[in-house]
């Protein structure tokens, strides 16, 4: 898609263009216009799908540009970026279906989210004009559900929401779902000549058809290991639970009658879509507990301790103690001895494997680290699915989890050091014309990584933090000196008096002149 940015302040366009990752957003070209007439000429010549425009500009203003862009019947996405908050402008924006109305001083992250929304809207309009084929729909939806299951979308609500919008998915991150999951031993089917890929496709199609009355494979994620087939069908939480149980029972009956598979099923509690990764992990654990109870359907609440052995496999407190004290030698020896003791009991070895992964996942959550690091690790995934489980597999899995946890804790400590260095550099240089790249260079990380890290740790972005320091210094100079406002603006890092006044008013609530005249009250 093509983006037009129109503003008579060249520095504003520079900031917007420098902050956008056009490749990630799918923007092929960015056009610049410095007045309304220039914007209209570019619209007529280049036909950009996305337009971000100031209101108060020379020659012709942003309202005229909006009317021109909407006058030829083409469906363009339009957003205003302006200092004006007047109701009349907002009314016109609503009348013409403007996507965003952002006021200066702007937050680059707000601009990025606004453009993402414009892109999503443009794609939806295009899809309505050119309906996607069922195959395209199945491919998109199955990809979304698989990414959710495997943690690639993450568990942060806003990030998941943005991913859904970018892909043009109709439901939101807050939408409520259940998973109808099945687990079945493939040994008998394999002995009778069934191809595993055929089983994968057949189970995906049957889950969609029987559970959802949908002919396709859009809503079901199927995974295989050497022995078991796992299927997770996503169902929106708008059905009566007993109706869902009945559908799951119909599925099991059909599969047992016409194939050599004998599944057991578990139906999850309702959850928000952004929690799909954690729910999938829970489903894996519960399906492991009931997988030998073929032909039966369970709700999560019906799975009790009777479905799993009560025997304590290992000491959770001892393993956490080894982690805290970084006693790798003691940890390795404890795991080795425990795995050897379980060598003759396959069920308890499998319980050891699942409980150990669950322990590390809980430890990651408690320490505000992403559990995706566990579930996306290919070596852990291989060891988690390896069958039959052996004491060697258990020790390798334990060692891999240990290495991952220790590395992540070290990275967390380094992240805190990056934030400290960034703040120190900004505190000493905020009066200068410093950029995100300058700060990143001083902290030895990439600009994008620094922005994300700073936002997550400080609850504000880099520009907001710099503005905060600059305005505090400006307030001090306004009261302690007789310097002109324009000179104070320059001393604290603003070379555009209008922009300085706008930022000051937004953060303080009054203009710099009023602040000085009222003595800081």
C-alpha positions as CSV (number, residue, x, y, z in Angstrom):
1,X,0.0,0.0,0.0
2,X,1.0,3.6,-0.6
3,X,1.0,6.3,2.2
4,X,0.7,10.1,1.8
5,X,1.9,12.2,4.8
6,X,0.9,15.9,4.4
7,X,2.0,18.6,6.9
8,X,3.5,22.1,6.4
9,X,6.0,21.3,9.2
10,X,8.7,19.3,7.5
11,X,10.1,18.1,10.8
12,X,6.8,16.4,11.6
13,X,6.9,14.4,8.4
14,X,10.6,13.5,9.1
15,X,9.7,12.2,12.5
16,X,6.8,10.1,11.2
17,X,8.7,8.6,8.3
18,X,11.8,7.8,10.5
19,X,9.6,6.0,13.1
20,X,7.7,3.8,10.7
21,X,8.8,0.3,9.7
22,X,7.3,0.4,6.3
23,X,8.4,-3.1,5.4
24,X,6.8,-4.5,8.5
25,X,3.5,-2.6,7.8
26,X,3.5,-3.5,4.1
27,X,3.8,0.1,2.9
28,X,5.5,0.1,-0.5
29,X,5.9,3.9,-0.9
30,X,5.7,7.0,1.3
31,X,4.8,10.4,-0.4
32,X,5.4,13.8,1.2
33,X,3.3,16.9,0.7
34,X,3.8,20.3,2.4
35,X,0.5,22.0,1.6
36,X,-3.0,21.0,0.6
37,X,-2.7,21.7,-3.1
38,X,0.4,19.5,-3.3
39,X,-1.4,16.7,-1.5
40,X,-4.3,16.9,-4.0
41,X,-1.9,16.6,-6.9
42,X,-0.3,13.5,-5.4
43,X,-3.7,11.9,-4.7
44,X,-4.7,12.5,-8.3
45,X,-1.4,11.2,-9.7
46,X,-0.3,8.4,-7.4
47,X,-3.7,7.3,-5.8
48,X,-2.4,6.4,-2.3
49,X,-4.7,4.2,-0.3
50,X,-3.6,5.8,3.1
51,X,-3.5,9.5,3.8
52,X,-2.3,11.1,7.1
53,X,-2.9,14.9,6.9
54,X,-2.6,18.1,9.0
55,X,-5.6,20.5,9.0
56,X,-4.1,24.0,9.2
57,X,-1.9,24.4,6.0
58,X,-1.3,27.1,3.4
59,X,-3.0,27.2,0.0
60,X,-5.7,24.8,1.0
61,X,-6.3,23.1,4.3
62,X,-6.8,19.5,5.4
63,X,-10.6,19.6,5.3
64,X,-10.4,20.4,1.6
65,X,-7.9,17.6,1.0
66,X,-10.3,15.2,2.8
67,X,-13.2,16.3,0.6
68,X,-11.1,15.9,-2.5
69,X,-9.8,12.4,-1.5
70,X,-13.4,11.3,-0.9
71,X,-14.9,13.0,-4.0
72,X,-13.9,10.5,-6.7
73,X,-15.6,7.5,-5.1
74,X,-12.4,5.6,-4.3
75,X,-12.2,4.0,-0.9
76,X,-9.2,5.6,0.8
77,X,-8.3,5.6,4.5
78,X,-7.8,9.1,5.9
79,X,-6.6,10.3,9.3
80,X,-6.0,13.8,10.7
81,X,-2.9,14.8,12.6
82,X,-3.4,18.3,14.0
83,X,-3.1,20.8,16.8
84,X,-6.9,21.5,16.6
85,X,-9.4,19.7,18.8
86,X,-12.4,21.9,17.8
87,X,-15.8,20.1,17.7
88,X,-16.5,21.3,14.1
89,X,-13.4,19.6,12.7
90,X,-14.2,16.4,14.6
91,X,-17.8,16.5,13.3
92,X,-16.5,16.7,9.7
93,X,-14.1,13.9,10.3
94,X,-16.9,11.7,11.6
95,X,-19.1,12.6,8.7
96,X,-16.5,11.5,6.2
97,X,-15.6,8.3,8.1
98,X,-12.1,9.4,9.1
99,X,-10.1,6.6,10.7
100,X,-8.1,8.6,13.2
101,X,-8.0,12.1,14.7
102,X,-4.6,12.6,16.5
103,X,-3.6,15.8,18.2
104,X,-0.1,17.2,18.4
105,X,2.3,16.7,20.0
106,X,1.9,13.2,18.8
107,X,3.2,9.9,20.2
108,X,4.9,8.0,17.3
109,X,3.4,4.8,18.7
110,X,-0.1,6.3,18.4
111,X,0.7,7.2,14.8
112,X,1.9,3.6,14.1
113,X,-1.2,2.1,15.6
114,X,-3.4,4.5,13.7
115,X,-1.7,3.5,10.4
116,X,-2.1,-0.2,11.3
117,X,-5.9,0.5,11.8
118,X,-6.0,2.3,8.4
119,X,-4.3,-0.7,6.7
120,X,-6.7,-3.2,8.4
121,X,-9.7,-1.2,7.3
122,X,-8.4,-0.9,3.7
123,X,-7.9,-4.6,3.5
124,X,-11.4,-5.3,4.8
125,X,-12.9,-3.1,2.2
126,X,-10.9,-4.8,-0.5
127,X,-12.0,-8.3,0.8
128,X,-15.6,-7.2,0.6
129,X,-15.1,-6.2,-3.1
130,X,-13.1,-9.3,-3.9
131,X,-14.3,-12.1,-1.5
132,X,-11.6,-14.5,-0.5
133,X,-11.9,-18.2,-1.6
134,X,-12.5,-20.8,1.1
135,X,-9.0,-22.1,0.7
136,X,-7.6,-18.6,1.4
137,X,-9.9,-18.3,4.4
138,X,-8.8,-21.7,5.7
139,X,-5.2,-20.9,5.3
140,X,-5.5,-17.6,7.1
141,X,-7.6,-18.9,10.0
142,X,-5.6,-22.1,10.6
143,X,-2.4,-20.0,10.6
144,X,-3.9,-17.6,13.2
145,X,-5.0,-20.4,15.5
146,X,-1.7,-22.3,15.1
147,X,0.3,-19.1,15.9
148,X,-1.9,-18.6,19.0
149,X,-1.5,-22.2,20.2
150,X,2.3,-22.1,19.7
151,X,2.8,-18.7,21.3
152,X,4.0,-16.8,18.2
153,X,1.3,-14.2,18.8
154,X,2.4,-13.8,22.4
155,X,0.1,-13.3,25.4
156,X,0.1,-9.5,25.5
157,X,-3.5,-8.4,24.7
158,X,-2.5,-5.3,22.7
159,X,0.1,-7.1,20.6
160,X,-2.4,-9.9,19.8
161,X,-5.1,-7.3,19.0
162,X,-2.7,-5.6,16.6
163,X,-1.8,-8.9,14.9
164,X,-5.5,-9.8,14.4
165,X,-6.2,-6.4,12.9
166,X,-3.2,-6.5,10.5
167,X,-4.4,-9.9,9.2
168,X,-8.0,-8.6,8.8
169,X,-9.4,-11.0,11.3
170,X,-13.0,-10.1,12.4
171,X,-12.8,-11.2,16.1
172,X,-10.8,-9.4,18.8
173,X,-8.2,-10.4,21.3
174,X,-10.9,-10.1,24.0
175,X,-13.3,-12.5,22.3
176,X,-14.3,-15.6,24.3
177,X,-13.5,-19.1,23.1
178,X,-13.4,-22.7,24.2
179,X,-11.1,-25.4,22.8
180,X,-12.5,-28.9,22.1
181,X,-9.3,-31.0,22.2
182,X,-8.8,-34.7,21.4
183,X,-5.9,-37.0,21.9
184,X,-5.6,-40.4,20.2
185,X,-3.0,-43.2,20.0
186,X,-2.1,-43.8,16.3
187,X,-0.3,-47.2,16.9
188,X,-3.3,-49.3,15.7
189,X,-4.0,-47.1,12.7
190,X,-0.3,-47.1,11.7
191,X,-0.2,-50.9,11.9
192,X,-3.2,-51.1,9.6
193,X,-1.4,-48.9,7.0
194,X,-2.9,-45.4,7.7
195,X,-0.7,-42.6,6.5
196,X,0.0,-40.0,9.3
197,X,-0.5,-37.0,7.0
198,X,-3.9,-38.5,6.0
199,X,-4.8,-38.9,9.6
200,X,-3.8,-35.2,10.3
201,X,-5.9,-33.9,7.5
202,X,-8.9,-36.2,8.2
203,X,-9.0,-35.2,11.9
204,X,-8.8,-31.5,11.2
205,X,-11.7,-31.8,8.7
206,X,-13.8,-33.9,11.0
207,X,-13.4,-31.6,14.0
208,X,-14.5,-28.6,11.9
209,X,-17.4,-30.5,10.3
210,X,-18.8,-32.2,13.4
211,X,-18.1,-29.6,16.0
212,X,-18.8,-26.5,14.0
213,X,-20.7,-27.7,10.9
214,X,-18.0,-26.1,8.8
215,X,-16.7,-27.9,5.7
216,X,-13.0,-27.2,5.8
217,X,-10.0,-27.1,8.2
218,X,-10.0,-23.5,9.3
219,X,-10.6,-23.8,13.1
220,X,-8.6,-26.9,14.1
221,X,-4.9,-27.2,14.8
222,X,-3.5,-30.8,14.6
223,X,0.0,-31.9,16.0
224,X,1.6,-35.3,15.9
225,X,4.4,-37.0,17.8
226,X,5.7,-40.5,17.2
227,X,2.6,-42.1,18.9
228,X,-0.2,-39.6,19.6
229,X,-2.3,-37.2,17.5
230,X,-3.5,-34.0,19.2
231,X,-6.3,-31.9,17.8
232,X,-7.5,-28.5,19.1
233,X,-10.7,-27.1,17.7
234,X,-11.4,-23.4,18.5
235,X,-15.1,-22.8,19.2
236,X,-16.5,-19.4,20.1
237,X,-18.1,-19.3,23.5
238,X,-21.7,-18.8,22.4
239,X,-23.0,-22.4,22.8
240,X,-24.5,-24.3,25.7
241,X,-21.8,-26.5,27.3
242,X,-23.9,-29.6,27.0
243,X,-24.5,-29.0,23.3
244,X,-20.7,-28.9,22.9
245,X,-20.3,-32.1,24.9
246,X,-22.8,-33.8,22.6
247,X,-21.0,-32.6,19.5
248,X,-17.7,-33.9,20.9
249,X,-19.3,-37.3,21.6
250,X,-20.6,-37.5,18.1
251,X,-17.1,-36.8,16.8
252,X,-15.6,-39.6,18.9
253,X,-18.3,-42.1,17.9
254,X,-17.8,-41.3,14.2
255,X,-14.0,-41.6,14.4
256,X,-14.1,-44.9,16.3
257,X,-16.7,-46.3,13.8
258,X,-14.9,-45.5,10.6
259,X,-11.2,-45.4,11.5
260,X,-8.7,-47.2,13.7
261,X,-8.4,-44.3,16.1
262,X,-9.9,-44.2,19.6
263,X,-9.8,-40.6,20.9
264,X,-10.6,-39.1,24.3
265,X,-11.8,-35.5,24.4
266,X,-11.5,-32.5,26.8
267,X,-13.5,-29.3,26.6
268,X,-11.8,-26.2,28.1
269,X,-13.2,-23.5,30.2
270,X,-14.0,-20.2,28.4
271,X,-10.9,-18.0,27.8
272,X,-9.9,-14.8,26.0
273,X,-8.2,-15.3,22.7
274,X,-5.0,-13.7,23.9
275,X,-4.7,-16.4,26.5
276,X,-4.8,-19.2,23.9
277,X,-1.1,-20.2,24.3
278,X,-1.5,-20.9,28.1
279,X,-4.9,-22.6,27.5
280,X,-3.3,-24.9,24.9
281,X,-0.6,-25.9,27.3
282,X,-3.2,-26.7,30.0
283,X,-5.2,-28.8,27.4
284,X,-2.1,-30.8,26.6
285,X,-1.6,-31.7,30.3
286,X,-5.3,-32.6,30.8
287,X,-5.4,-34.7,27.6
288,X,-2.3,-36.6,28.7
289,X,-4.1,-37.4,32.0
290,X,-7.3,-38.8,30.2
291,X,-5.8,-40.2,27.0
292,X,-6.3,-43.8,28.1
293,X,-10.0,-43.2,28.7
294,X,-10.9,-43.5,25.1
295,X,-14.4,-42.7,23.9
296,X,-15.1,-40.3,26.8
297,X,-15.6,-36.5,26.9
298,X,-14.5,-34.4,29.9
299,X,-14.9,-30.8,30.8
300,X,-11.9,-29.3,32.5
301,X,-13.7,-29.1,35.9
302,X,-14.4,-32.8,35.7
303,X,-10.7,-33.9,35.6
304,X,-9.8,-34.6,39.2
305,X,-6.7,-36.0,40.9
306,X,-8.1,-39.5,40.3
307,X,-7.1,-39.0,36.6
308,X,-3.4,-38.6,37.6
309,X,-1.1,-40.2,40.0
310,X,-0.8,-38.5,43.3
311,X,2.9,-39.6,43.9
312,X,5.3,-36.7,44.1
313,X,7.8,-37.2,41.3
314,X,10.4,-34.6,42.4
315,X,10.8,-31.8,44.9
316,X,9.7,-28.5,43.3
317,X,11.2,-26.5,46.2
318,X,14.6,-28.2,45.7
319,X,14.7,-27.4,42.0
320,X,13.7,-23.8,42.6
321,X,16.5,-23.6,45.2
322,X,19.0,-24.9,42.7
323,X,17.8,-22.2,40.2
324,X,18.1,-19.4,42.7
325,X,21.6,-20.4,43.8
326,X,22.7,-21.3,40.3
327,X,23.9,-24.7,41.5
328,X,24.0,-26.4,38.1
329,X,26.1,-29.4,39.4
330,X,23.6,-30.1,42.2
331,X,20.7,-29.8,39.8
332,X,22.2,-32.1,37.2
333,X,22.9,-34.8,39.9
334,X,19.4,-34.5,41.4
335,X,17.8,-34.9,38.0
336,X,20.0,-37.8,37.0
337,X,19.2,-39.8,40.2
338,X,15.4,-39.1,40.0
339,X,15.3,-40.1,36.3
340,X,17.1,-43.4,37.0
341,X,14.7,-44.2,39.8
342,X,11.8,-43.8,37.4
343,X,13.3,-45.8,34.6
344,X,11.0,-48.8,35.0
345,X,7.7,-46.7,35.2
346,X,6.9,-45.1,31.9
347,X,3.8,-43.3,33.1
348,X,5.7,-41.6,36.0
349,X,8.5,-40.7,33.6
350,X,5.9,-38.9,31.4
351,X,4.5,-37.2,34.5
352,X,8.0,-36.1,35.4
353,X,8.4,-34.6,31.9
354,X,5.1,-32.6,32.0
355,X,5.5,-31.5,35.6
356,X,9.1,-30.2,35.0
357,X,7.9,-28.1,32.0
358,X,5.0,-26.8,34.0
359,X,7.4,-25.9,36.9
360,X,9.6,-23.8,34.5
361,X,6.6,-22.2,32.9
362,X,5.3,-21.1,36.3
363,X,8.8,-19.8,37.2
364,X,8.9,-17.8,34.0
365,X,5.5,-16.2,34.7
366,X,6.5,-15.4,38.3
367,X,9.6,-13.6,37.1
368,X,7.7,-11.7,34.3
369,X,9.5,-13.6,31.6
370,X,7.6,-14.9,28.5
371,X,6.6,-18.5,28.5
372,X,6.8,-18.3,24.7
373,X,10.6,-18.8,25.1
374,X,9.8,-22.3,26.4
375,X,7.1,-23.3,24.0
376,X,8.8,-21.9,20.9
377,X,12.2,-23.6,21.6
378,X,12.6,-26.3,19.0
379,X,14.8,-28.5,21.2
380,X,12.4,-28.4,24.1
381,X,9.5,-29.2,21.7
382,X,11.4,-32.2,20.3
383,X,12.2,-33.6,23.8
384,X,8.6,-32.9,24.9
385,X,7.1,-34.9,22.1
386,X,9.8,-37.7,22.0
387,X,8.3,-41.2,22.5
388,X,9.0,-43.4,24.3
389,X,10.3,-41.2,27.1
390,X,13.6,-42.4,28.6
391,X,15.9,-41.2,31.4
392,X,18.2,-39.8,28.8
393,X,15.4,-37.7,27.3
394,X,14.5,-36.5,30.8
395,X,18.0,-35.4,31.6
396,X,18.4,-33.6,28.2
397,X,15.1,-31.8,28.7
398,X,16.1,-30.7,32.2
399,X,19.4,-29.4,31.0
400,X,17.8,-27.5,28.1
401,X,15.3,-25.9,30.5
402,X,18.0,-25.0,32.9
403,X,20.1,-23.3,30.2
404,X,17.1,-21.3,28.9
405,X,16.1,-20.1,32.4
406,X,19.7,-19.0,33.3
407,X,20.2,-17.2,29.9
408,X,16.8,-15.4,30.3
409,X,17.5,-14.3,33.8
410,X,20.9,-12.9,32.6
411,X,19.2,-11.1,29.8
412,X,16.6,-9.6,32.2
413,X,19.5,-8.2,34.3
414,X,21.1,-6.8,31.1
415,X,17.8,-5.2,30.1
416,X,17.7,-3.3,33.4
417,X,21.3,-2.1,32.7
418,X,20.2,-0.9,29.2
419,X,17.4,1.2,30.7
420,X,19.7,2.7,33.3
421,X,22.3,3.7,30.6
422,X,19.6,5.1,28.3
423,X,18.1,7.3,31.2
424,X,21.6,8.5,32.1
425,X,22.4,9.6,28.6
426,X,19.0,11.3,28.1
427,X,19.3,13.1,31.5
428,X,22.6,14.5,30.5
429,X,21.7,15.4,26.9
430,X,18.0,16.1,26.7
431,X,18.7,19.8,25.8
432,X,20.4,18.6,22.6
433,X,18.8,17.4,19.4
434,X,19.1,13.7,20.3
435,X,17.4,10.9,18.4
436,X,16.3,7.4,19.2
437,X,19.3,6.2,17.1
438,X,21.7,8.3,19.2
439,X,20.4,6.8,22.5
440,X,20.5,3.3,21.0
441,X,24.1,3.7,20.0
442,X,25.1,4.7,23.5
443,X,23.3,1.6,25.0
444,X,24.7,-0.8,22.3
445,X,21.3,-2.1,21.2
446,X,19.1,-1.5,18.1
447,X,16.7,1.5,18.0
448,X,13.6,-0.8,17.7
449,X,14.7,-3.0,20.6
450,X,15.4,0.1,22.8
451,X,12.0,1.6,22.1
452,X,10.2,-1.6,23.0
453,X,12.3,-2.2,26.1
454,X,12.0,1.4,27.4
455,X,8.2,1.4,26.9
456,X,7.7,-1.9,28.7
457,X,9.9,-0.8,31.7
458,X,9.0,2.9,32.0
459,X,5.4,3.0,30.8
460,X,6.3,5.8,28.5
461,X,8.2,6.0,25.2
462,X,11.5,7.7,24.7
463,X,10.0,10.9,23.2
464,X,7.6,11.3,26.2
465,X,10.5,10.9,28.6
466,X,12.6,13.5,26.8
467,X,9.6,15.9,26.6
468,X,9.0,15.5,30.3
469,X,12.6,16.5,31.2
470,X,12.6,19.4,28.7
471,X,9.3,20.8,30.0
472,X,10.5,20.6,33.7
473,X,13.6,22.5,32.8
474,X,11.6,25.1,30.8
475,X,9.3,25.6,33.9
476,X,12.3,26.3,36.0
477,X,13.8,28.8,33.5
478,X,10.5,30.6,33.1
479,X,10.3,31.3,36.8
480,X,14.0,31.9,37.5
481,X,15.0,34.0,34.5
482,X,13.7,36.8,32.3
483,X,14.7,35.1,29.1
484,X,12.3,35.3,26.2
485,X,10.1,32.2,25.8
486,X,11.6,31.5,22.3
487,X,15.1,31.4,23.8
488,X,14.1,29.1,26.7
489,X,12.5,26.8,24.1
490,X,15.8,26.7,22.2
491,X,17.8,26.1,25.4
492,X,15.7,23.0,26.3
493,X,15.9,21.5,22.8
494,X,12.9,22.9,20.9
495,X,13.7,24.9,17.8
496,X,10.1,25.4,16.8
497,X,8.3,27.8,19.2
498,X,4.9,26.6,18.1
499,X,5.7,23.0,18.8
500,X,7.3,23.9,22.2
501,X,4.1,25.7,23.2
502,X,1.9,22.8,22.1
503,X,4.0,20.3,24.1
504,X,4.1,22.6,27.1
505,X,0.3,23.1,27.1
506,X,-0.3,19.4,26.8
507,X,1.9,18.5,29.8
508,X,1.3,21.5,32.0
509,X,-2.2,22.5,31.1
510,X,-1.4,26.2,30.3
511,X,0.8,28.0,27.9
512,X,4.4,29.0,28.8
513,X,3.3,32.6,28.9
514,X,0.5,31.9,31.4
515,X,2.8,29.7,33.5
516,X,5.2,32.6,33.9
517,X,2.6,35.2,34.5
518,X,0.9,33.1,37.2
519,X,4.2,32.5,38.9
520,X,3.9,28.7,38.4
521,X,0.6,28.3,40.1
